[in-house]
Every structure is written in structure tokens, then in C-alpha cells.
């Protein structure tokens, strides 16, 4: 590979590391071209899978500021899954493919600039897809808003009942204060209530 080609390859890799929300390094030793094509399909539309040269990739991860997270993983035949969208979908694709094809070894990767282990990637794969989580969140928010609306709708009714009770109490107190004390008024008010009801 000519020097200019190496520089262009490093620049492209650096850009892909910078533009991706996540990147997963794998070892693919022993996988056929057909199996690699199947793996690319299993990653979904938000991820790309590229076989890389370790020497050029080490330069690219250094330039992308990911040297500490990724350089130790760049041993043996390496390939990188660059994730541009839903990381969970790509993690599921890698996990499922690795289960069916043990020759694919997940070494680790980065997610939003932070190192993630193979175990972290499997945990990500076990999450529900982003759309499902968002739908659940929307449902929970809708239920909360419905509860809040019911509470707000009940407030005027409760306020009206409270105001009516207060008005009735004041009226009863004023009616009972005509010549008897406050307690006599309450007794009188107490005596009038059954008469009003009957």
C-alpha cells in the first residue's frame, strides 16, 4: 500500500471513529466471506462492519482520541463494527451472530468515547430496542399526565364543596349567635339539620 493510500485509509478510519456513536472490535479469524456478509446484514442499517489493518487502525484511534480504550484490543485479525444509530440493535446482531458462529470473537469497544467490555456489549444486546423503550416511556408519561389531569379536574369540584361547607358553617354560626353563645348556636344548628333533611 502506497504512503498516500495509507494516509487516506487512516483519515477515513479516524473519521468513522469520530462520527460513530459506538465501535466494537472483533476478531474474525476463520470466518468465510459469506459469513462476513451475513454478519453485515445482521447488524442492521445503523452499523457497518469493516476488516481493518491493526497498524493503520492504531494510528486512527490515536488521532480520534481513543488510543487508551482501543489500542490494547488491536491484536490478531481485527474488524470493527461502526455504529451510527441504535447501539442495541447492533449489539444484538453481534451477539446473535457470535452465538451461531463462535469464530467471531467480540473483543470490546467504545460507546460515546467510553470503553466497553464484551460483557457490556452482551448487556446492551439484552436491552429492548430504542423504539420499544421510547414507547414504554411515552405510555408511562401519558398515564402520569392522565392522572394529573384527573387531579386538576377534581380540584374545582373539591374547592366548590369546601366553599359550600364553609358557607353553610358560617351561616349556621351566624344564625346561632343571635342570643345564645357559640356553643348554643352549634347545638341549634345541629338541631336544624335533621329538620331541613326531613
Backbone as JSON Lines, residues from 0, in Angstrom:
{"i":0,"aa":"X","n":[0.86,-1.18,0.0],"ca":[0.0,0.0,0.0],"c":[0.9,1.23,0.0]}
{"i":1,"aa":"X","n":[0.64,2.13,-0.94],"ca":[1.44,3.36,-1.05],"c":[1.17,4.26,0.14]}
{"i":2,"aa":"X","n":[2.12,5.16,0.38],"ca":[2.02,6.06,1.53],"c":[0.75,6.91,1.49]}
{"i":3,"aa":"X","n":[0.4,7.43,0.31],"ca":[-0.8,8.26,0.18],"c":[-2.05,7.45,0.5]}
{"i":4,"aa":"X","n":[-2.06,6.19,0.09],"ca":[-3.21,5.33,0.38],"c":[-3.34,5.07,1.88]}
{"i":5,"aa":"X","n":[-2.19,4.89,2.54],"ca":[-2.21,4.67,3.99],"c":[-2.75,5.9,4.71]}
{"i":6,"aa":"X","n":[-2.3,7.07,4.28],"ca":[-2.76,8.32,4.9],"c":[-4.27,8.47,4.71]}
{"i":7,"aa":"X","n":[-4.76,8.14,3.51],"ca":[-6.2,8.24,3.22],"c":[-6.98,7.22,4.05]}
{"i":8,"aa":"X","n":[-6.43,6.01,4.2],"ca":[-7.11,4.96,4.98],"c":[-7.2,5.36,6.45]}
{"i":9,"aa":"X","n":[-6.11,5.92,6.97],"ca":[-6.1,6.37,8.37],"c":[-7.11,7.5,8.56]}
{"i":10,"aa":"X","n":[-7.14,8.44,7.61],"ca":[-8.07,9.57,7.71],"c":[-9.52,9.08,7.7]}
{"i":11,"aa":"X","n":[-9.8,8.1,6.84],"ca":[-11.16,7.56,6.76],"c":[-11.54,6.84,8.06]}
{"i":12,"aa":"X","n":[-10.62,6.03,8.59],"ca":[-10.89,5.33,9.85],"c":[-11.1,6.32,11.0]}
{"i":13,"aa":"X","n":[-10.26,7.33,11.05],"ca":[-10.37,8.35,12.1],"c":[-11.74,9.02,12.04]}
{"i":14,"aa":"X","n":[-12.17,9.35,10.83],"ca":[-13.46,10.0,10.64],"c":[-14.6,9.07,11.08]}
{"i":15,"aa":"X","n":[-14.48,7.79,10.77],"ca":[-15.53,6.83,11.15],"c":[-15.59,6.67,12.67]}
{"i":16,"aa":"X","n":[-14.42,6.64,13.33],"ca":[-14.43,6.58,14.8],"c":[-15.07,7.83,15.39]}
{"i":17,"aa":"X","n":[-14.76,8.99,14.81],"ca":[-15.29,10.26,15.32],"c":[-16.79,10.4,15.08]}
{"i":18,"aa":"X","n":[-17.27,9.89,13.95],"ca":[-18.67,10.06,13.57],"c":[-19.6,9.0,14.15]}
{"i":19,"aa":"X","n":[-19.04,7.92,14.66],"ca":[-19.86,6.81,15.17],"c":[-20.21,7.03,16.64]}
{"i":20,"aa":"X","n":[-21.42,6.61,17.01],"ca":[-21.8,6.67,18.43],"c":[-21.13,5.54,19.2]}
{"i":21,"aa":"X","n":[-20.75,4.49,18.48],"ca":[-20.06,3.37,19.12],"c":[-19.26,2.58,18.09]}
{"i":22,"aa":"X","n":[-18.28,1.84,18.56],"ca":[-17.48,0.97,17.71],"c":[-17.13,-0.28,18.5]}
{"i":23,"aa":"X","n":[-17.28,-1.44,17.85],"ca":[-16.99,-2.71,18.52],"c":[-15.91,-3.43,17.73]}
{"i":24,"aa":"X","n":[-14.82,-3.78,18.42],"ca":[-13.74,-4.52,17.79],"c":[-13.98,-6.01,17.94]}
{"i":25,"aa":"X","n":[-13.73,-6.72,16.85],"ca":[-13.91,-8.18,16.85],"c":[-12.72,-8.85,16.2]}
{"i":26,"aa":"X","n":[-12.6,-10.14,16.47],"ca":[-11.64,-10.97,15.75],"c":[-12.47,-11.91,14.89]}
{"i":27,"aa":"X","n":[-12.13,-12.01,13.62],"ca":[-12.95,-12.77,12.68],"c":[-12.21,-13.96,12.09]}
{"i":28,"aa":"X","n":[-11.1,-14.35,12.66],"ca":[-10.26,-15.42,12.12],"c":[-11.09,-16.68,11.83]}
{"i":29,"aa":"X","n":[-11.02,-17.15,10.58],"ca":[-11.71,-18.38,10.2],"c":[-13.08,-18.18,9.59]}
{"i":30,"aa":"X","n":[-13.63,-16.96,9.63],"ca":[-14.94,-16.73,9.03],"c":[-14.8,-16.6,7.51]}
{"i":31,"aa":"X","n":[-15.77,-17.13,6.79],"ca":[-15.74,-17.05,5.33],"c":[-16.29,-15.7,4.87]}
{"i":32,"aa":"X","n":[-16.1,-15.4,3.61],"ca":[-16.62,-14.16,3.03],"c":[-18.15,-14.16,3.14]}
{"i":33,"aa":"X","n":[-18.78,-15.3,2.91],"ca":[-20.23,-15.4,3.0],"c":[-20.7,-15.14,4.44]}
{"i":34,"aa":"X","n":[-19.98,-15.65,5.42],"ca":[-20.34,-15.42,6.82],"c":[-20.18,-13.94,7.19]}
{"i":35,"aa":"X","n":[-19.13,-13.3,6.68],"ca":[-18.94,-11.87,6.95],"c":[-20.08,-11.05,6.33]}
{"i":36,"aa":"X","n":[-20.52,-11.46,5.15],"ca":[-21.65,-10.77,4.51],"c":[-22.92,-10.95,5.35]}
{"i":37,"aa":"X","n":[-23.11,-12.14,5.88],"ca":[-24.26,-12.41,6.75],"c":[-24.18,-11.56,8.02]}
{"i":38,"aa":"X","n":[-22.99,-11.44,8.57],"ca":[-22.8,-10.6,9.76],"c":[-23.16,-9.16,9.46]}
{"i":39,"aa":"X","n":[-22.71,-8.65,8.32],"ca":[-23.03,-7.26,7.95],"c":[-24.55,-7.06,7.89]}
{"i":40,"aa":"X","n":[-25.26,-8.03,7.34],"ca":[-26.73,-7.92,7.27],"c":[-27.36,-7.96,8.66]}
{"i":41,"aa":"X","n":[-26.8,-8.77,9.55],"ca":[-27.39,-8.92,10.89],"c":[-27.21,-7.68,11.76]}
{"i":42,"aa":"X","n":[-26.3,-6.8,11.38],"ca":[-26.06,-5.59,12.17],"c":[-27.14,-4.53,11.96]}
{"i":43,"aa":"X","n":[-27.94,-4.67,10.92],"ca":[-28.98,-3.68,10.65],"c":[-28.46,-2.52,9.83]}
{"i":44,"aa":"X","n":[-29.32,-1.53,9.68],"ca":[-29.0,-0.38,8.81],"c":[-28.13,0.67,9.48]}
{"i":45,"aa":"X","n":[-28.0,0.59,10.8],"ca":[-27.29,1.65,11.53],"c":[-25.83,1.33,11.81]}
{"i":46,"aa":"X","n":[-25.33,0.22,11.27],"ca":[-23.95,-0.17,11.56],"c":[-23.27,-0.7,10.3]}
{"i":47,"aa":"X","n":[-21.97,-0.5,10.23],"ca":[-21.17,-1.07,9.14],"c":[-20.05,-1.89,9.76]}
{"i":48,"aa":"X","n":[-19.62,-2.9,9.04],"ca":[-18.6,-3.81,9.54],"c":[-17.44,-3.79,8.57]}
{"i":49,"aa":"X","n":[-16.25,-3.47,9.06],"ca":[-15.09,-3.35,8.19],"c":[-13.9,-4.11,8.75]}
{"i":50,"aa":"X","n":[-13.25,-4.89,7.88],"ca":[-11.99,-5.54,8.23],"c":[-10.92,-4.46,8.16]}
{"i":51,"aa":"X","n":[-10.06,-4.38,9.19],"ca":[-9.07,-3.3,9.26],"c":[-7.66,-3.85,9.49]}
{"i":52,"aa":"X","n":[-6.69,-3.03,9.12],"ca":[-5.28,-3.35,9.42],"c":[-4.96,-2.72,10.78]}
{"i":53,"aa":"X","n":[-4.39,-3.52,11.67],"ca":[-4.12,-3.06,13.03],"c":[-3.2,-1.85,13.07]}
{"i":54,"aa":"X","n":[-2.15,-1.84,12.24],"ca":[-1.19,-0.72,12.3],"c":[-1.86,0.59,11.93]}
{"i":55,"aa":"X","n":[-2.68,0.57,10.89],"ca":[-3.37,1.8,10.47],"c":[-4.45,2.18,11.48]}
{"i":56,"aa":"X","n":[-5.13,1.18,12.03],"ca":[-6.21,1.44,12.99],"c":[-5.64,2.03,14.28]}
{"i":57,"aa":"X","n":[-4.45,1.57,14.69],"ca":[-3.83,2.14,15.9],"c":[-3.55,3.63,15.71]}
{"i":58,"aa":"X","n":[-3.11,4.0,14.52],"ca":[-2.88,5.43,14.24],"c":[-4.21,6.17,14.29]}
{"i":59,"aa":"X","n":[-5.26,5.58,13.68],"ca":[-6.57,6.23,13.62],"c":[-7.17,6.4,15.01]}
{"i":60,"aa":"X","n":[-7.06,5.38,15.87],"ca":[-7.66,5.52,17.2],"c":[-6.89,6.55,18.03]}
{"i":61,"aa":"X","n":[-5.59,6.66,17.78],"ca":[-4.82,7.69,18.47],"c":[-5.3,9.07,18.04]}
{"i":62,"aa":"X","n":[-5.47,9.24,16.73],"ca":[-5.93,10.54,16.21],"c":[-7.36,10.84,16.65]}
{"i":63,"aa":"X","n":[-8.17,9.82,16.87],"ca":[-9.56,10.02,17.3],"c":[-9.66,10.17,18.82]}
{"i":64,"aa":"X","n":[-8.52,10.07,19.53],"ca":[-8.53,10.21,20.99],"c":[-9.03,8.97,21.71]}
{"i":65,"aa":"X","n":[-8.95,7.8,21.06],"ca":[-9.44,6.56,21.65],"c":[-8.32,5.55,21.86]}
{"i":66,"aa":"X","n":[-7.1,6.01,21.87],"ca":[-5.94,5.12,21.98],"c":[-6.02,4.24,23.23]}
{"i":67,"aa":"X","n":[-6.3,4.85,24.36],"ca":[-6.33,4.12,25.63],"c":[-7.42,3.04,25.63]}
{"i":68,"aa":"X","n":[-8.57,3.35,25.03],"ca":[-9.69,2.42,25.03],"c":[-9.51,1.28,24.04]}
{"i":69,"aa":"X","n":[-8.94,1.55,22.86],"ca":[-8.97,0.57,21.77],"c":[-7.63,-0.06,21.39]}
{"i":70,"aa":"X","n":[-6.53,0.64,21.56],"ca":[-5.23,0.08,21.13],"c":[-4.92,-1.29,21.71]}
{"i":71,"aa":"X","n":[-5.19,-1.53,23.0],"ca":[-4.89,-2.87,23.54],"c":[-5.68,-3.99,22.87]}
{"i":72,"aa":"X","n":[-6.8,-3.66,22.23],"ca":[-7.64,-4.67,21.6],"c":[-7.21,-5.01,20.17]}
{"i":73,"aa":"X","n":[-6.29,-4.22,19.64],"ca":[-5.9,-4.39,18.24],"c":[-4.77,-5.42,18.1]}
{"i":74,"aa":"X","n":[-5.13,-6.68,18.31],"ca":[-4.21,-7.79,18.12],"c":[-4.92,-8.85,17.29]}
{"i":75,"aa":"X","n":[-4.19,-9.57,16.49],"ca":[-4.8,-10.59,15.64],"c":[-5.61,-9.95,14.53]}
{"i":76,"aa":"X","n":[-6.26,-10.78,13.71],"ca":[-7.07,-10.21,12.61],"c":[-8.27,-9.45,13.19]}
{"i":77,"aa":"X","n":[-8.34,-8.16,12.89],"ca":[-9.35,-7.3,13.51],"c":[-10.36,-6.78,12.5]}
{"i":78,"aa":"X","n":[-11.56,-6.61,12.98],"ca":[-12.62,-5.95,12.22],"c":[-13.39,-5.08,13.19]}
{"i":79,"aa":"X","n":[-13.97,-4.01,12.67],"ca":[-14.68,-3.06,13.52],"c":[-16.11,-2.89,13.02]}
{"i":80,"aa":"X","n":[-17.05,-2.95,13.96],"ca":[-18.44,-2.6,13.67],"c":[-18.62,-1.16,14.11]}
{"i":81,"aa":"X","n":[-18.81,-0.27,13.13],"ca":[-19.06,1.14,13.43],"c":[-20.57,1.34,13.52]}
{"i":82,"aa":"X","n":[-21.03,1.86,14.66],"ca":[-22.46,2.01,14.9],"c":[-22.82,3.49,14.81]}
{"i":83,"aa":"X","n":[-23.76,3.79,13.91],"ca":[-24.16,5.18,13.73],"c":[-25.51,5.5,14.33]}
{"i":84,"aa":"X","n":[-26.29,4.49,14.69],"ca":[-27.63,4.72,15.23],"c":[-27.85,3.94,16.5]}
{"i":85,"aa":"X","n":[-28.84,3.04,16.45],"ca":[-29.23,2.27,17.63],"c":[-28.15,1.25,17.98]}
{"i":86,"aa":"X","n":[-27.45,1.5,19.08],"ca":[-26.36,0.63,19.52],"c":[-26.9,-0.74,19.94]}
{"i":87,"aa":"X","n":[-28.1,-0.75,20.5],"ca":[-28.69,-2.0,20.98],"c":[-28.91,-2.97,19.81]}
{"i":88,"aa":"X","n":[-29.41,-2.46,18.71],"ca":[-29.65,-3.31,17.53],"c":[-28.35,-3.94,17.03]}
{"i":89,"aa":"X","n":[-27.3,-3.13,16.96],"ca":[-26.0,-3.65,16.5],"c":[-25.44,-4.66,17.5]}
{"i":90,"aa":"X","n":[-25.58,-4.39,18.78],"ca":[-25.09,-5.32,19.81],"c":[-25.83,-6.65,19.72]}
{"i":91,"aa":"X","n":[-27.14,-6.6,19.48],"ca":[-27.93,-7.83,19.32],"c":[-27.42,-8.62,18.11]}
{"i":92,"aa":"X","n":[-27.16,-7.91,17.0],"ca":[-26.68,-8.58,15.79],"c":[-25.35,-9.27,16.04]}
{"i":93,"aa":"X","n":[-24.43,-8.59,16.71],"ca":[-23.12,-9.17,17.02],"c":[-23.26,-10.36,17.97]}
{"i":94,"aa":"X","n":[-24.04,-10.19,19.02],"ca":[-24.22,-11.27,20.0],"c":[-24.82,-12.52,19.34]}
{"i":95,"aa":"X","n":[-25.88,-12.32,18.58],"ca":[-26.56,-13.46,17.96],"c":[-25.66,-14.15,16.94]}
{"i":96,"aa":"X","n":[-24.92,-13.35,16.16],"ca":[-24.03,-13.94,15.16],"c":[-22.91,-14.71,15.85]}
{"i":97,"aa":"X","n":[-22.35,-14.14,16.93],"ca":[-21.26,-14.81,17.66],"c":[-21.73,-16.11,18.29]}
{"i":98,"aa":"X","n":[-22.98,-16.17,18.73],"ca":[-23.52,-17.42,19.29],"c":[-23.59,-18.5,18.22]}
{"i":99,"aa":"X","n":[-24.02,-18.1,17.01],"ca":[-24.15,-19.07,15.92],"c":[-22.8,-19.38,15.27]}
{"i":100,"aa":"X","n":[-21.86,-18.43,15.37],"ca":[-20.54,-18.57,14.73],"c":[-19.45,-18.25,15.75]}
{"i":101,"aa":"X","n":[-19.03,-19.22,16.53],"ca":[-18.07,-18.96,17.61],"c":[-16.71,-18.42,17.13]}
{"i":102,"aa":"X","n":[-16.46,-18.46,15.83],"ca":[-15.2,-17.91,15.33],"c":[-15.17,-16.37,15.43]}
{"i":103,"aa":"X","n":[-16.35,-15.75,15.53],"ca":[-16.39,-14.3,15.74],"c":[-16.2,-14.05,17.24]}
{"i":104,"aa":"X","n":[-15.14,-13.36,17.58],"ca":[-14.84,-13.05,18.98],"c":[-15.01,-11.55,19.19]}
{"i":105,"aa":"X","n":[-15.89,-11.18,20.11],"ca":[-16.08,-9.76,20.45],"c":[-15.02,-9.39,21.46]}
{"i":106,"aa":"X","n":[-14.16,-8.44,21.1],"ca":[-13.05,-8.05,21.98],"c":[-13.41,-6.91,22.93]}
{"i":107,"aa":"X","n":[-14.31,-6.04,22.5],"ca":[-14.66,-4.86,23.29],"c":[-14.89,-3.7,22.35]}
{"i":108,"aa":"X","n":[-14.99,-2.51,22.9],"ca":[-15.21,-1.36,22.04],"c":[-15.35,-0.08,22.82]}
{"i":109,"aa":"X","n":[-15.99,0.89,22.16],"ca":[-16.25,2.19,22.79],"c":[-17.7,2.57,22.52]}
{"i":110,"aa":"X","n":[-18.27,3.26,23.47],"ca":[-19.61,3.81,23.32],"c":[-19.57,5.23,23.85]}
{"i":111,"aa":"X","n":[-19.82,6.19,22.97],"ca":[-19.74,7.61,23.33],"c":[-18.41,7.95,23.99]}
{"i":112,"aa":"X","n":[-17.33,7.37,23.46],"ca":[-15.98,7.68,23.93],"c":[-15.52,6.89,25.15]}
{"i":113,"aa":"X","n":[-16.4,6.07,25.72],"ca":[-16.04,5.28,26.91],"c":[-15.85,3.82,26.52]}
{"i":114,"aa":"X","n":[-14.83,3.2,27.12],"ca":[-14.53,1.8,26.83],"c":[-15.66,0.9,27.33]}
{"i":115,"aa":"X","n":[-15.99,-0.12,26.54],"ca":[-16.97,-1.12,26.96],"c":[-16.38,-2.5,26.74]}
{"i":116,"aa":"X","n":[-16.66,-3.4,27.66],"ca":[-16.13,-4.75,27.6],"c":[-17.09,-5.64,26.8]}
{"i":117,"aa":"X","n":[-16.64,-6.85,26.44],"ca":[-17.56,-7.79,25.77],"c":[-18.82,-8.05,26.61]}
{"i":118,"aa":"X","n":[-18.67,-8.13,27.94],"ca":[-19.83,-8.34,28.81],"c":[-20.8,-7.17,28.73]}
{"i":119,"aa":"X","n":[-20.27,-5.94,28.63],"ca":[-21.12,-4.75,28.49],"c":[-21.9,-4.8,27.18]}
{"i":120,"aa":"X","n":[-21.26,-5.29,26.14],"ca":[-21.91,-5.38,24.83],"c":[-23.06,-6.39,24.89]}
{"i":121,"aa":"X","n":[-22.85,-7.5,25.59],"ca":[-23.91,-8.51,25.75],"c":[-25.07,-7.91,26.56]}
{"i":122,"aa":"X","n":[-24.75,-7.11,27.6],"ca":[-25.8,-6.47,28.39],"c":[-26.61,-5.5,27.52]}
{"i":123,"aa":"X","n":[-25.91,-4.76,26.65],"ca":[-26.59,-3.87,25.73],"c":[-27.54,-4.65,24.83]}
{"i":124,"aa":"X","n":[-27.06,-5.81,24.36],"ca":[-27.86,-6.63,23.46],"c":[-29.12,-7.14,24.15]}
{"i":125,"aa":"X","n":[-29.08,-7.28,25.47],"ca":[-30.24,-7.78,26.21],"c":[-31.3,-6.71,26.45]}
{"i":126,"aa":"X","n":[-30.95,-5.44,26.18],"ca":[-31.93,-4.36,26.33],"c":[-32.97,-4.44,25.23]}
{"i":127,"aa":"X","n":[-34.12,-3.85,25.49],"ca":[-35.12,-3.77,24.45],"c":[-34.71,-2.69,23.46]}
{"i":128,"aa":"X","n":[-35.17,-2.79,22.2],"ca":[-34.81,-1.77,21.21],"c":[-35.26,-0.37,21.65]}
{"i":129,"aa":"X","n":[-34.59,0.62,21.13],"ca":[-34.84,2.02,21.49],"c":[-36.32,2.39,21.3]}
{"i":130,"aa":"X","n":[-36.91,1.94,20.18],"ca":[-38.31,2.29,19.89],"c":[-39.24,1.74,20.97]}
{"i":131,"aa":"X","n":[-38.97,0.51,21.43],"ca":[-39.81,-0.1,22.46],"c":[-39.67,0.68,23.78]}
{"i":132,"aa":"X","n":[-38.42,1.01,24.13],"ca":[-38.2,1.77,25.37],"c":[-38.88,3.14,25.3]}
{"i":133,"aa":"X","n":[-38.8,3.8,24.13],"ca":[-39.44,5.1,23.98],"c":[-40.96,4.97,24.06]}
{"i":134,"aa":"X","n":[-41.51,3.89,23.47],"ca":[-42.96,3.67,23.54],"c":[-43.39,3.45,24.99]}
{"i":135,"aa":"X","n":[-42.61,2.67,25.75],"ca":[-42.94,2.45,27.16],"c":[-42.87,3.76,27.95]}
{"i":136,"aa":"X","n":[-41.85,4.56,27.67],"ca":[-41.71,5.85,28.34],"c":[-42.9,6.75,28.02]}
{"i":137,"aa":"X","n":[-43.29,6.78,26.73],"ca":[-44.43,7.6,26.32],"c":[-45.71,7.13,27.01]}
{"i":138,"aa":"X","n":[-45.88,5.8,27.12],"ca":[-47.06,5.26,27.8],"c":[-47.1,5.65,29.26]}
{"i":139,"aa":"X","n":[-45.94,5.57,29.92],"ca":[-45.87,5.95,31.33],"c":[-46.15,7.43,31.51]}
{"i":140,"aa":"X","n":[-45.61,8.26,30.6],"ca":[-45.84,9.7,30.69],"c":[-47.32,10.02,30.44]}
{"i":141,"aa":"X","n":[-47.93,9.31,29.49],"ca":[-49.35,9.54,29.19],"c":[-50.2,9.2,30.4]}
{"i":142,"aa":"X","n":[-49.88,8.07,31.06],"ca":[-50.62,7.68,32.26],"c":[-50.45,8.71,33.36]}
{"i":143,"aa":"X","n":[-49.21,9.23,33.52],"ca":[-48.96,10.25,34.55],"c":[-49.75,11.52,34.23]}
{"i":144,"aa":"X","n":[-49.76,11.9,32.96],"ca":[-50.49,13.11,32.57],"c":[-52.0,12.92,32.77]}
{"i":145,"aa":"X","n":[-52.51,11.72,32.48],"ca":[-53.94,11.45,32.68],"c":[-54.28,11.56,34.17]}
{"i":146,"aa":"X","n":[-53.41,11.03,35.02],"ca":[-53.61,11.13,36.47],"c":[-53.59,12.57,36.94]}
{"i":147,"aa":"X","n":[-52.63,13.34,36.39],"ca":[-52.54,14.76,36.76],"c":[-53.78,15.51,36.29]}
{"i":148,"aa":"X","n":[-54.26,15.19,35.08],"ca":[-55.45,15.86,34.56],"c":[-56.67,15.55,35.43]}
{"i":149,"aa":"X","n":[-56.79,14.29,35.86],"ca":[-57.91,13.92,36.73],"c":[-57.83,14.68,38.05]}
{"i":150,"aa":"X","n":[-56.63,14.82,38.58],"ca":[-56.43,15.56,39.83],"c":[-56.81,17.02,39.65]}
{"i":151,"aa":"X","n":[-56.35,17.62,38.54],"ca":[-56.66,19.03,38.28],"c":[-58.16,19.23,38.05]}
{"i":152,"aa":"X","n":[-58.81,18.27,37.4],"ca":[-60.25,18.38,37.16],"c":[-61.02,18.24,38.47]}
{"i":153,"aa":"X","n":[-60.5,17.47,39.4],"ca":[-61.19,17.27,40.68],"c":[-61.03,18.49,41.59]}
{"i":154,"aa":"X","n":[-60.0,19.28,41.41],"ca":[-59.76,20.42,42.29],"c":[-60.91,21.42,42.32]}
{"i":155,"aa":"X","n":[-61.47,21.86,41.17],"ca":[-62.58,22.83,41.24],"c":[-63.8,22.27,41.99]}
{"i":156,"aa":"X","n":[-64.09,21.0,41.77],"ca":[-65.23,20.37,42.46],"c":[-64.97,20.36,43.96]}
{"i":157,"aa":"X","n":[-63.75,19.97,44.36],"ca":[-63.42,19.94,45.78],"c":[-63.45,21.35,46.38]}
{"i":158,"aa":"X","n":[-62.96,22.33,45.62],"ca":[-62.98,23.71,46.1],"c":[-64.42,24.19,46.28]}
{"i":159,"aa":"X","n":[-65.28,23.83,45.32],"ca":[-66.69,24.24,45.43],"c":[-67.34,23.59,46.64]}
{"i":160,"aa":"X","n":[-67.07,22.31,46.88],"ca":[-67.62,21.63,48.05],"c":[-67.12,22.25,49.34]}
{"i":161,"aa":"X","n":[-65.84,22.58,49.37],"ca":[-65.26,23.2,50.55],"c":[-65.88,24.58,50.8]}
{"i":162,"aa":"X","n":[-66.04,25.35,49.72],"ca":[-66.63,26.68,49.86],"c":[-68.08,26.58,50.35]}
{"i":163,"aa":"X","n":[-68.83,25.61,49.83],"ca":[-70.22,25.42,50.26],"c":[-70.28,25.0,51.73]}
{"i":164,"aa":"X","n":[-69.39,24.11,52.14],"ca":[-69.36,23.67,53.54],"c":[-69.0,24.85,54.44]}
{"i":165,"aa":"X","n":[-68.05,25.68,54.01],"ca":[-67.65,26.85,54.78],"c":[-68.8,27.85,54.88]}
{"i":166,"aa":"X","n":[-69.51,28.06,53.76],"ca":[-70.65,28.99,53.75],"c":[-71.74,28.48,54.7]}
{"i":167,"aa":"X","n":[-72.02,27.17,54.63],"ca":[-73.05,26.59,55.49],"c":[-72.65,26.71,56.96]}
{"i":168,"aa":"X","n":[-71.38,26.51,57.24],"ca":[-70.89,26.61,58.62],"c":[-71.01,28.04,59.13]}
{"i":169,"aa":"X","n":[-70.64,29.01,58.3],"ca":[-70.74,30.43,58.71],"c":[-72.2,30.81,58.93]}
{"i":170,"aa":"X","n":[-73.04,30.35,58.02],"ca":[-74.46,30.66,58.16],"c":[-75.01,30.06,59.44]}
{"i":171,"aa":"X","n":[-74.62,28.84,59.73],"ca":[-75.08,28.18,60.95],"c":[-74.55,28.91,62.18]}
{"i":172,"aa":"X","n":[-73.27,29.34,62.13],"ca":[-72.68,30.06,63.26],"c":[-73.37,31.41,63.46]}
{"i":173,"aa":"X","n":[-73.66,32.12,62.37],"ca":[-74.3,33.43,62.49],"c":[-75.73,33.3,62.98]}
{"i":174,"aa":"X","n":[-76.43,32.26,62.54],"ca":[-77.8,32.04,62.97],"c":[-77.87,31.68,64.46]}
{"i":175,"aa":"X","n":[-76.88,31.0,64.97],"ca":[-76.88,30.55,66.35],"c":[-76.36,31.59,67.32]}
{"i":176,"aa":"X","n":[-75.78,32.69,66.83],"ca":[-75.2,33.69,67.72],"c":[-76.23,34.76,68.11]}
{"i":177,"aa":"X","n":[-77.46,34.62,67.68],"ca":[-78.48,35.63,67.94],"c":[-78.71,35.89,69.42]}
{"i":178,"aa":"X","n":[-78.64,35.07,70.35],"ca":[-78.83,35.36,71.76],"c":[-78.2,34.27,72.59]}
{"i":179,"aa":"X","n":[-77.79,33.24,71.9],"ca":[-77.15,32.15,72.6],"c":[-75.66,32.2,72.28]}
{"i":180,"aa":"X","n":[-74.81,31.58,73.06],"ca":[-73.37,31.56,72.82],"c":[-73.04,30.74,71.6]}
{"i":181,"aa":"X","n":[-71.78,30.72,71.3],"ca":[-71.3,29.96,70.13],"c":[-71.68,28.5,70.24]}
{"i":182,"aa":"X","n":[-71.64,27.94,71.47],"ca":[-71.94,26.52,71.6],"c":[-73.41,26.27,71.42]}
{"i":183,"aa":"X","n":[-74.24,27.19,71.91],"ca":[-75.67,27.04,71.74],"c":[-76.03,27.11,70.27]}
{"i":184,"aa":"X","n":[-75.35,28.0,69.56],"ca":[-75.59,28.12,68.12],"c":[-75.27,26.83,67.41]}
{"i":185,"aa":"X","n":[-74.19,26.18,67.83],"ca":[-73.82,24.92,67.18],"c":[-74.87,23.87,67.48]}
{"i":186,"aa":"X","n":[-75.37,23.89,68.73],"ca":[-76.39,22.92,69.09],"c":[-77.65,23.18,68.3]}
{"i":187,"aa":"X","n":[-77.97,24.49,68.15],"ca":[-79.16,24.84,67.39],"c":[-78.99,24.43,65.94]}
{"i":188,"aa":"X","n":[-77.78,24.69,65.41],"ca":[-77.52,24.32,64.01],"c":[-77.63,22.83,63.86]}
{"i":189,"aa":"X","n":[-77.13,22.13,64.88],"ca":[-77.2,20.67,64.84],"c":[-78.64,20.21,64.87]}
{"i":190,"aa":"X","n":[-79.46,20.97,65.58],"ca":[-80.86,20.6,65.67],"c":[-81.62,20.88,64.4]}
{"i":191,"aa":"X","n":[-81.21,21.89,63.63],"ca":[-81.92,22.26,62.41],"c":[-81.65,21.32,61.26]}
{"i":192,"aa":"X","n":[-80.47,20.7,61.24],"ca":[-80.08,19.9,60.07],"c":[-81.08,18.78,59.8]}
{"i":193,"aa":"X","n":[-81.48,17.98,60.84],"ca":[-82.45,16.93,60.55],"c":[-83.78,17.5,60.09]}
{"i":194,"aa":"X","n":[-84.18,18.68,60.61],"ca":[-85.44,19.28,60.2],"c":[-85.39,19.63,58.73]}
{"i":195,"aa":"X","n":[-84.21,20.17,58.24],"ca":[-84.07,20.52,56.83],"c":[-84.12,19.28,55.96]}
{"i":196,"aa":"X","n":[-83.52,18.2,56.45],"ca":[-83.46,16.99,55.65],"c":[-84.83,16.34,55.55]}
{"i":197,"aa":"X","n":[-85.62,16.42,56.61],"ca":[-86.91,15.74,56.65],"c":[-87.93,16.6,56.02]}
